[in-house]
C-alpha cells in the first residue's frame, strides 16, 4: 500500500494528492493538494445576501 493509498483510505484527500505523484516537484504536488482542498471544502449555505460585499 502506497502513502497515497493510506491517506486516501484514511479520508485525508489533500495529503493523498500531495503524495500521488512523488516523482514531480514539490510545487506541483502542493498545487494538486491545494486544488483537492478547495474541491472538498464545504461551502457555507447561501443566505440571499451579496456574494461580494461592496464598499
N, CA, C, O and CB atoms as a CASP TS submission, in Angstrom:
PFRMAT TS
TARGET T0000
AUTHOR 0000-0000-0000
METHOD Language model
MODEL 1
PARENT N/A
ATOM      1  N   UNK     1       0.850  -1.177   0.000  1.00  0.00           N
ATOM      2  CA  UNK     1       0.000   0.000   0.000  1.00  0.00           C
ATOM      3  C   UNK     1       0.896   1.241   0.000  1.00  0.00           C
ATOM      4  O   UNK     1       1.786   1.375   0.839  1.00  0.00           O
ATOM      5  CB  UNK     1      -0.967  -0.002   1.229  1.00  0.00           C
ATOM      6  N   UNK     2       0.652   2.133  -0.939  1.00  0.00           N
ATOM      7  CA  UNK     2       1.465   3.345  -1.043  1.00  0.00           C
ATOM      8  C   UNK     2       0.983   4.397  -0.041  1.00  0.00           C
ATOM      9  O   UNK     2      -0.086   4.263   0.555  1.00  0.00           O
ATOM     10  CB  UNK     2       1.415   3.910  -2.482  1.00  0.00           C
ATOM     11  N   UNK     3       1.786   5.435   0.131  1.00  0.00           N
ATOM     12  CA  UNK     3       1.409   6.525   1.038  1.00  0.00           C
ATOM     13  C   UNK     3       0.129   7.188   0.546  1.00  0.00           C
ATOM     14  O   UNK     3      -0.744   7.546   1.337  1.00  0.00           O
ATOM     15  CB  UNK     3       2.549   7.570   1.152  1.00  0.00           C
ATOM     16  N   UNK     4       0.028   7.346  -0.773  1.00  0.00           N
ATOM     17  CA  UNK     4      -1.187   7.926  -1.360  1.00  0.00           C
ATOM     18  C   UNK     4      -2.418   7.114  -0.965  1.00  0.00           C
ATOM     19  O   UNK     4      -3.426   7.680  -0.542  1.00  0.00           O
ATOM     20  CB  UNK     4      -1.068   7.993  -2.899  1.00  0.00           C
ATOM     21  N   UNK     5      -2.341   5.808  -1.098  1.00  0.00           N
ATOM     22  CA  UNK     5      -3.477   4.941  -0.775  1.00  0.00           C
ATOM     23  C   UNK     5      -3.810   4.977   0.713  1.00  0.00           C
ATOM     24  O   UNK     5      -4.979   4.903   1.090  1.00  0.00           O
ATOM     25  CB  UNK     5      -3.184   3.507  -1.204  1.00  0.00           C
ATOM     26  N   UNK     6      -2.788   5.090   1.558  1.00  0.00           N
ATOM     27  CA  UNK     6      -3.025   5.151   3.003  1.00  0.00           C
ATOM     28  C   UNK     6      -3.774   6.425   3.391  1.00  0.00           C
ATOM     29  O   UNK     6      -4.742   6.378   4.150  1.00  0.00           O
ATOM     30  CB  UNK     6      -1.695   5.074   3.763  1.00  0.00           C
ATOM     31  N   UNK     7      -3.316   7.568   2.862  1.00  0.00           N
ATOM     32  CA  UNK     7      -4.001   8.815   3.170  1.00  0.00           C
ATOM     33  C   UNK     7      -5.403   8.833   2.576  1.00  0.00           C
ATOM     34  O   UNK     7      -6.335   9.334   3.205  1.00  0.00           O
ATOM     35  CB  UNK     7      -3.197  10.002   2.655  1.00  0.00           C
ATOM     36  N   UNK     8      -5.561   8.299   1.387  1.00  0.00           N
ATOM     37  CA  UNK     8      -6.861   8.278   0.741  1.00  0.00           C
ATOM     38  C   UNK     8      -7.843   7.402   1.515  1.00  0.00           C
ATOM     39  O   UNK     8      -8.999   7.781   1.698  1.00  0.00           O
ATOM     40  CB  UNK     8      -6.730   7.784  -0.696  1.00  0.00           C
ATOM     41  N   UNK     9      -7.395   6.248   1.965  1.00  0.00           N
ATOM     42  CA  UNK     9      -8.277   5.363   2.733  1.00  0.00           C
ATOM     43  C   UNK     9      -8.573   5.921   4.124  1.00  0.00           C
ATOM     44  O   UNK     9      -9.592   5.582   4.727  1.00  0.00           O
ATOM     45  CB  UNK     9      -7.651   3.975   2.857  1.00  0.00           C
ATOM     46  N   UNK    10      -7.675   6.785   4.640  1.00  0.00           N
ATOM     47  CA  UNK    10      -7.909   7.404   5.944  1.00  0.00           C
ATOM     48  C   UNK    10      -8.828   8.610   5.842  1.00  0.00           C
ATOM     49  O   UNK    10      -9.214   9.182   6.861  1.00  0.00           O
ATOM     50  CB  UNK    10      -6.590   7.815   6.573  1.00  0.00           C
ATOM     51  N   UNK    11      -9.184   9.007   4.615  1.00  0.00           N
ATOM     52  CA  UNK    11     -10.089  10.127   4.441  1.00  0.00           C
ATOM     53  C   UNK    11      -9.405  11.477   4.477  1.00  0.00           C
ATOM     54  O   UNK    11     -10.023  12.477   4.844  1.00  0.00           O
ATOM     55  CB  UNK    11     -11.133  10.085   5.481  1.00  0.00           C
ATOM     56  N   UNK    12      -8.122  11.520   4.096  1.00  0.00           N
ATOM     57  CA  UNK    12      -7.369  12.774   4.064  1.00  0.00           C
ATOM     58  C   UNK    12      -6.974  13.042   2.614  1.00  0.00           C
ATOM     59  O   UNK    12      -5.838  12.771   2.223  1.00  0.00           O
ATOM     60  CB  UNK    12      -6.102  12.711   5.001  1.00  0.00           C
ATOM     61  N   UNK    13      -7.908  13.578   1.807  1.00  0.00           N
ATOM     62  CA  UNK    13      -7.657  13.703   0.376  1.00  0.00           C
ATOM     63  C   UNK    13      -6.548  14.688   0.014  1.00  0.00           C
ATOM     64  O   UNK    13      -5.868  14.495  -0.994  1.00  0.00           O
ATOM     65  CB  UNK    13      -8.909  14.114  -0.304  1.00  0.00           C
ATOM     66  N   UNK    14      -6.349  15.738   0.811  1.00  0.00           N
ATOM     67  CA  UNK    14      -5.307  16.723   0.489  1.00  0.00           C
ATOM     68  C   UNK    14      -3.915  16.096   0.588  1.00  0.00           C
ATOM     69  O   UNK    14      -3.080  16.279  -0.297  1.00  0.00           O
ATOM     70  CB  UNK    14      -5.408  17.944   1.432  1.00  0.00           C
ATOM     71  N   UNK    15      -3.678  15.366   1.657  1.00  0.00           N
ATOM     72  CA  UNK    15      -2.387  14.708   1.822  1.00  0.00           C
ATOM     73  C   UNK    15      -2.216  13.601   0.789  1.00  0.00           C
ATOM     74  O   UNK    15      -1.107  13.361   0.312  1.00  0.00           O
ATOM     75  CB  UNK    15      -2.249  14.138   3.242  1.00  0.00           C
ATOM     76  N   UNK    16      -3.297  12.936   0.446  1.00  0.00           N
ATOM     77  CA  UNK    16      -3.221  11.880  -0.564  1.00  0.00           C
ATOM     78  C   UNK    16      -2.803  12.451  -1.903  1.00  0.00           C
ATOM     79  O   UNK    16      -1.972  11.859  -2.590  1.00  0.00           O
ATOM     80  CB  UNK    16      -4.563  11.157  -0.697  1.00  0.00           C
ATOM     81  N   UNK    17      -3.362  13.593  -2.291  1.00  0.00           N
ATOM     82  CA  UNK    17      -2.982  14.218  -3.564  1.00  0.00           C
ATOM     83  C   UNK    17      -1.535  14.655  -3.556  1.00  0.00           C
ATOM     84  O   UNK    17      -0.873  14.602  -4.593  1.00  0.00           O
ATOM     85  CB  UNK    17      -3.875  15.413  -3.861  1.00  0.00           C
ATOM     86  N   UNK    18      -1.017  15.092  -2.400  1.00  0.00           N
ATOM     87  CA  UNK    18       0.385  15.517  -2.314  1.00  0.00           C
ATOM     88  C   UNK    18       1.325  14.360  -2.631  1.00  0.00           C
ATOM     89  O   UNK    18       2.369  14.565  -3.250  1.00  0.00           O
ATOM     90  CB  UNK    18       0.693  16.077  -0.917  1.00  0.00           C
ATOM     91  N   UNK    19       0.970  13.157  -2.217  1.00  0.00           N
ATOM     92  CA  UNK    19       1.834  12.002  -2.427  1.00  0.00           C
ATOM     93  C   UNK    19       1.446  11.164  -3.646  1.00  0.00           C
ATOM     94  O   UNK    19       2.001  10.086  -3.854  1.00  0.00           O
ATOM     95  CB  UNK    19       1.816  11.138  -1.203  1.00  0.00           C
ATOM     96  N   UNK    20       0.510  11.645  -4.443  1.00  0.00           N
ATOM     97  CA  UNK    20       0.057  10.880  -5.598  1.00  0.00           C
ATOM     98  C   UNK    20       1.135  10.765  -6.674  1.00  0.00           C
ATOM     99  O   UNK    20       1.257   9.720  -7.314  1.00  0.00           O
ATOM    100  CB  UNK    20      -1.185  11.516  -6.184  1.00  0.00           C
ATOM    101  N   UNK    21       1.916  11.820  -6.881  1.00  0.00           N
ATOM    102  CA  UNK    21       2.983  11.835  -7.895  1.00  0.00           C
ATOM    103  C   UNK    21       4.317  12.172  -7.221  1.00  0.00           C
ATOM    104  O   UNK    21       4.767  13.314  -7.315  1.00  0.00           O
ATOM    105  CB  UNK    21       2.662  12.869  -9.033  1.00  0.00           C
ATOM    106  N   UNK    22       4.959  11.218  -6.550  1.00  0.00           N
ATOM    107  CA  UNK    22       6.188  11.537  -5.808  1.00  0.00           C
ATOM    108  C   UNK    22       7.363  11.940  -6.690  1.00  0.00           C
ATOM    109  O   UNK    22       8.326  12.530  -6.201  1.00  0.00           O
ATOM    110  CB  UNK    22       6.589  10.361  -4.979  1.00  0.00           C
ATOM    111  N   UNK    23       7.298  11.631  -7.977  1.00  0.00           N
ATOM    112  CA  UNK    23       8.407  11.975  -8.863  1.00  0.00           C
ATOM    113  C   UNK    23       8.363  13.435  -9.319  1.00  0.00           C
ATOM    114  O   UNK    23       9.350  13.945  -9.849  1.00  0.00           O
ATOM    115  CB  UNK    23       8.398  11.063 -10.072  1.00  0.00           C
ATOM    116  N   UNK    24       7.233  14.107  -9.119  1.00  0.00           N
ATOM    117  CA  UNK    24       7.089  15.502  -9.546  1.00  0.00           C
ATOM    118  C   UNK    24       7.638  16.450  -8.492  1.00  0.00           C
ATOM    119  O   UNK    24       7.951  16.025  -7.380  1.00  0.00           O
ATOM    120  CB  UNK    24       5.618  15.829  -9.834  1.00  0.00           C
ATOM    121  N   UNK    25       7.755  17.718  -8.825  1.00  0.00           N
ATOM    122  CA  UNK    25       8.306  18.710  -7.889  1.00  0.00           C
ATOM    123  C   UNK    25       7.329  18.976  -6.742  1.00  0.00           C
ATOM    124  O   UNK    25       6.138  18.682  -6.842  1.00  0.00           O
ATOM    125  CB  UNK    25       8.627  20.031  -8.628  1.00  0.00           C
ATOM    126  N   UNK    26       7.852  19.533  -5.661  1.00  0.00           N
ATOM    127  CA  UNK    26       7.011  19.852  -4.509  1.00  0.00           C
ATOM    128  C   UNK    26       5.977  20.912  -4.869  1.00  0.00           C
ATOM    129  O   UNK    26       4.854  20.884  -4.364  1.00  0.00           O
ATOM    130  CB  UNK    26       7.872  20.330  -3.333  1.00  0.00           C
ATOM    131  N   UNK    27       6.354  21.851  -5.745  1.00  0.00           N
ATOM    132  CA  UNK    27       5.423  22.897  -6.170  1.00  0.00           C
ATOM    133  C   UNK    27       4.212  22.284  -6.868  1.00  0.00           C
ATOM    134  O   UNK    27       3.074  22.664  -6.589  1.00  0.00           O
ATOM    135  CB  UNK    27       6.127  23.900  -7.105  1.00  0.00           C
ATOM    136  N   UNK    28       4.450  21.347  -7.767  1.00  0.00           N
ATOM    137  CA  UNK    28       3.360  20.678  -8.486  1.00  0.00           C
ATOM    138  C   UNK    28       2.480  19.893  -7.525  1.00  0.00           C
ATOM    139  O   UNK    28       1.254  19.964  -7.602  1.00  0.00           O
ATOM    140  CB  UNK    28       3.920  19.742  -9.569  1.00  0.00           C
ATOM    141  N   UNK    29       3.102  19.143  -6.618  1.00  0.00           N
ATOM    142  CA  UNK    29       2.336  18.326  -5.673  1.00  0.00           C
ATOM    143  C   UNK    29       1.538  19.186  -4.708  1.00  0.00           C
ATOM    144  O   UNK    29       0.410  18.845  -4.352  1.00  0.00           O
ATOM    145  CB  UNK    29       3.266  17.406  -4.893  1.00  0.00           C
ATOM    146  N   UNK    30       2.124  20.304  -4.285  1.00  0.00           N
ATOM    147  CA  UNK    30       1.411  21.210  -3.379  1.00  0.00           C
ATOM    148  C   UNK    30       0.213  21.837  -4.088  1.00  0.00           C
ATOM    149  O   UNK    30      -0.839  22.021  -3.476  1.00  0.00           O
ATOM    150  CB  UNK    30       2.358  22.312  -2.852  1.00  0.00           C
ATOM    151  N   UNK    31       0.359  22.165  -5.366  1.00  0.00           N
ATOM    152  CA  UNK    31      -0.768  22.734  -6.100  1.00  0.00           C
ATOM    153  C   UNK    31      -1.892  21.717  -6.254  1.00  0.00           C
ATOM    154  O   UNK    31      -3.065  22.082  -6.169  1.00  0.00           O
ATOM    155  CB  UNK    31      -0.315  23.229  -7.475  1.00  0.00           C
ATOM    156  N   UNK    32      -1.556  20.449  -6.478  1.00  0.00           N
ATOM    157  CA  UNK    32      -2.592  19.406  -6.532  1.00  0.00           C
ATOM    158  C   UNK    32      -3.311  19.272  -5.189  1.00  0.00           C
ATOM    159  O   UNK    32      -4.531  19.117  -5.138  1.00  0.00           O
ATOM    160  CB  UNK    32      -1.971  18.053  -6.931  1.00  0.00           C
ATOM    161  N   UNK    33      -2.537  19.335  -4.105  1.00  0.00           N
ATOM    162  CA  UNK    33      -3.125  19.210  -2.774  1.00  0.00           C
ATOM    163  C   UNK    33      -4.051  20.386  -2.472  1.00  0.00           C
ATOM    164  O   UNK    33      -5.126  20.196  -1.903  1.00  0.00           O
ATOM    165  CB  UNK    33      -2.026  19.118  -1.711  1.00  0.00           C
ATOM    166  N   UNK    34      -3.640  21.605  -2.849  1.00  0.00           N
ATOM    167  CA  UNK    34      -4.498  22.768  -2.616  1.00  0.00           C
ATOM    168  C   UNK    34      -5.763  22.709  -3.465  1.00  0.00           C
ATOM    169  O   UNK    34      -6.841  23.080  -3.001  1.00  0.00           O
ATOM    170  CB  UNK    34      -3.735  24.056  -2.910  1.00  0.00           C
ATOM    171  N   UNK    35      -5.636  22.246  -4.703  1.00  0.00           N
ATOM    172  CA  UNK    35      -6.811  22.100  -5.546  1.00  0.00           C
ATOM    173  C   UNK    35      -7.797  21.105  -4.917  1.00  0.00           C
ATOM    174  O   UNK    35      -9.000  21.361  -4.880  1.00  0.00           O
ATOM    175  CB  UNK    35      -6.403  21.641  -6.962  1.00  0.00           C
ATOM    176  N   UNK    36      -7.289  19.986  -4.431  1.00  0.00           N
ATOM    177  CA  UNK    36      -8.158  18.989  -3.793  1.00  0.00           C
ATOM    178  C   UNK    36      -8.788  19.553  -2.519  1.00  0.00           C
ATOM    179  O   UNK    36      -9.941  19.254  -2.209  1.00  0.00           O
ATOM    180  CB  UNK    36      -7.361  17.707  -3.468  1.00  0.00           C
ATOM    181  N   UNK    37      -8.029  20.367  -1.784  1.00  0.00           N
ATOM    182  CA  UNK    37      -8.568  21.004  -0.576  1.00  0.00           C
ATOM    183  C   UNK    37      -9.768  21.871  -0.925  1.00  0.00           C
ATOM    184  O   UNK    37     -10.811  21.774  -0.279  1.00  0.00           O
ATOM    185  CB  UNK    37      -7.487  21.852   0.125  1.00  0.00           C
ATOM    186  N   UNK    38      -9.630  22.716  -1.941  1.00  0.00           N
ATOM    187  CA  UNK    38     -10.732  23.603  -2.306  1.00  0.00           C
ATOM    188  C   UNK    38     -11.886  22.851  -2.962  1.00  0.00           C
ATOM    189  O   UNK    38     -13.033  23.290  -2.881  1.00  0.00           O
ATOM    190  CB  UNK    38     -10.235  24.688  -3.238  1.00  0.00           C
ATOM    191  N   UNK    39     -11.598  21.734  -3.604  1.00  0.00           N
ATOM    192  CA  UNK    39     -12.671  20.920  -4.184  1.00  0.00           C
ATOM    193  C   UNK    39     -13.516  20.247  -3.110  1.00  0.00           C
ATOM    194  O   UNK    39     -14.715  20.041  -3.301  1.00  0.00           O
ATOM    195  CB  UNK    39     -12.087  19.865  -5.115  1.00  0.00           C
ATOM    196  N   UNK    40     -12.904  19.906  -1.994  1.00  0.00           N
ATOM    197  CA  UNK    40     -13.617  19.184  -0.934  1.00  0.00           C
ATOM    198  C   UNK    40     -14.052  20.094   0.215  1.00  0.00           C
ATOM    199  O   UNK    40     -14.628  19.611   1.190  1.00  0.00           O
ATOM    200  CB  UNK    40     -12.742  18.074  -0.393  1.00  0.00           C
ATOM    201  N   UNK    41     -13.791  21.391   0.121  1.00  0.00           N
ATOM    202  CA  UNK    41     -14.144  22.339   1.172  1.00  0.00           C
ATOM    203  C   UNK    41     -15.659  22.515   1.222  1.00  0.00           C
ATOM    204  O   UNK    41     -16.276  22.802   0.197  1.00  0.00           O
ATOM    205  CB  UNK    41     -13.446  23.700   0.941  1.00  0.00           C
ATOM    206  N   UNK    42     -16.265  22.348   2.390  1.00  0.00           N
ATOM    207  CA  UNK    42     -17.720  22.552   2.458  1.00  0.00           C
ATOM    208  C   UNK    42     -18.046  24.040   2.359  1.00  0.00           C
ATOM    209  O   UNK    42     -17.417  24.865   3.021  1.00  0.00           O
ATOM    210  CB  UNK    42     -18.301  21.960   3.773  1.00  0.00           C
ATOM    211  N   UNK    43     -19.019  24.371   1.541  1.00  0.00           N
ATOM    212  CA  UNK    43     -19.414  25.760   1.364  1.00  0.00           C
ATOM    213  C   UNK    43     -20.480  26.149   2.377  1.00  0.00           C
ATOM    214  O   UNK    43     -21.299  25.331   2.795  1.00  0.00           O
ATOM    215  CB  UNK    43     -19.920  25.996  -0.057  1.00  0.00           C
ATOM    216  N   UNK    44     -20.446  27.411   2.754  1.00  0.00           N
ATOM    217  CA  UNK    44     -21.485  27.926   3.639  1.00  0.00           C
ATOM    218  C   UNK    44     -22.780  28.052   2.850  1.00  0.00           C
ATOM    219  O   UNK    44     -22.747  28.357   1.658  1.00  0.00           O
ATOM    220  CB  UNK    44     -21.074  29.297   4.255  1.00  0.00           C
ATOM    221  N   UNK    45     -23.894  27.826   3.480  1.00  0.00           N
ATOM    222  CA  UNK    45     -25.162  27.940   2.747  1.00  0.00           C
ATOM    223  C   UNK    45     -25.409  29.379   2.306  1.00  0.00           C
ATOM    224  O   UNK    45     -25.064  30.323   3.017  1.00  0.00           O
ATOM    225  CB  UNK    45     -26.333  27.447   3.615  1.00  0.00           C
ATOM    226  N   UNK    46     -26.000  29.535   1.148  1.00  0.00           N
ATOM    227  CA  UNK    46     -26.312  30.858   0.607  1.00  0.00           C
ATOM    228  C   UNK    46     -27.501  31.436   1.356  1.00  0.00           C
ATOM    229  O   UNK    46     -28.543  30.793   1.488  1.00  0.00           O
ATOM    230  CB  UNK    46     -26.607  30.786  -0.916  1.00  0.00           C
ATOM    231  N   UNK    47     -27.331  32.657   1.843  1.00  0.00           N
ATOM    232  CA  UNK    47     -28.376  33.288   2.654  1.00  0.00           C
ATOM    233  C   UNK    47     -29.130  34.373   1.911  1.00  0.00           C
ATOM    234  O   UNK    47     -29.975  35.041   2.507  1.00  0.00           O
ATOM    235  CB  UNK    47     -27.776  33.869   3.901  1.00  0.00           C
ATOM    236  N   UNK    48     -28.854  34.573   0.629  1.00  0.00           N
ATOM    237  CA  UNK    48     -29.555  35.574  -0.137  1.00  0.00           C
ATOM    238  C   UNK    48     -28.895  36.935  -0.137  1.00  0.00           C
ATOM    239  O   UNK    48     -29.417  37.863  -0.755  1.00  0.00           O
ATOM    240  CB  UNK    48     -30.918  35.701   0.368  1.00  0.00           C
ATOM    241  N   UNK    49     -27.777  37.086   0.528  1.00  0.00           N
ATOM    242  CA  UNK    49     -27.074  38.368   0.558  1.00  0.00           C
ATOM    243  C   UNK    49     -26.080  38.457  -0.587  1.00  0.00           C
ATOM    244  O   UNK    49     -25.923  37.507  -1.355  1.00  0.00           O
ATOM    245  CB  UNK    49     -26.355  38.561   1.901  1.00  0.00           C
ATOM    246  N   UNK    50     -25.409  39.597  -0.704  1.00  0.00           N
ATOM    247  CA  UNK    50     -24.412  39.766  -1.745  1.00  0.00           C
ATOM    248  C   UNK    50     -23.254  38.783  -1.534  1.00  0.00           C
ATOM    249  O   UNK    50     -22.805  38.562  -0.409  1.00  0.00           O
ATOM    250  CB  UNK    50     -23.897  41.219  -1.764  1.00  0.00           C
ATOM    251  N   UNK    51     -22.789  38.211  -2.623  1.00  0.00           N
ATOM    252  CA  UNK    51     -21.655  37.288  -2.514  1.00  0.00           C
ATOM    253  C   UNK    51     -20.343  38.044  -2.377  1.00  0.00           C
ATOM    254  O   UNK    51     -19.410  37.567  -1.731  1.00  0.00           O
ATOM    255  CB  UNK    51     -21.598  36.363  -3.730  1.00  0.00           C
ATOM    256  N   UNK    52     -20.274  39.226  -2.989  1.00  0.00           N
ATOM    257  CA  UNK    52     -19.079  40.057  -2.921  1.00  0.00           C
ATOM    258  C   UNK    52     -19.475  41.400  -2.303  1.00  0.00           C
ATOM    259  O   UNK    52     -20.160  42.189  -2.954  1.00  0.00           O
ATOM    260  CB  UNK    52     -18.433  40.248  -4.345  1.00  0.00           C
ATOM    261  N   UNK    53     -19.068  41.674  -1.079  1.00  0.00           N
ATOM    262  CA  UNK    53     -19.502  42.916  -0.442  1.00  0.00           C
ATOM    263  C   UNK    53     -18.951  44.141  -1.173  1.00  0.00           C
ATOM    264  O   UNK    53     -17.788  44.168  -1.576  1.00  0.00           O
ATOM    265  CB  UNK    53     -19.063  42.939   1.023  1.00  0.00           C
ATOM    266  N   UNK    54     -19.780  45.121  -1.331  1.00  0.00           N
ATOM    267  CA  UNK    54     -19.376  46.372  -1.959  1.00  0.00           C
ATOM    268  C   UNK    54     -19.097  47.391  -0.876  1.00  0.00           C
ATOM    269  O   UNK    54     -19.808  47.469   0.126  1.00  0.00           O
ATOM    270  CB  UNK    54     -20.461  46.889  -2.938  1.00  0.00           C
ATOM    271  N   UNK    55     -18.049  48.173  -1.090  1.00  0.00           N
ATOM    272  CA  UNK    55     -17.841  49.165  -0.051  1.00  0.00           C
ATOM    273  C   UNK    55     -16.636  49.910  -0.244  1.00  0.00           C
ATOM    274  O   UNK    55     -16.320  50.790   0.556  1.00  0.00           O
ATOM    275  CB  UNK    55     -17.813  48.574   1.251  1.00  0.00           C
TER
END
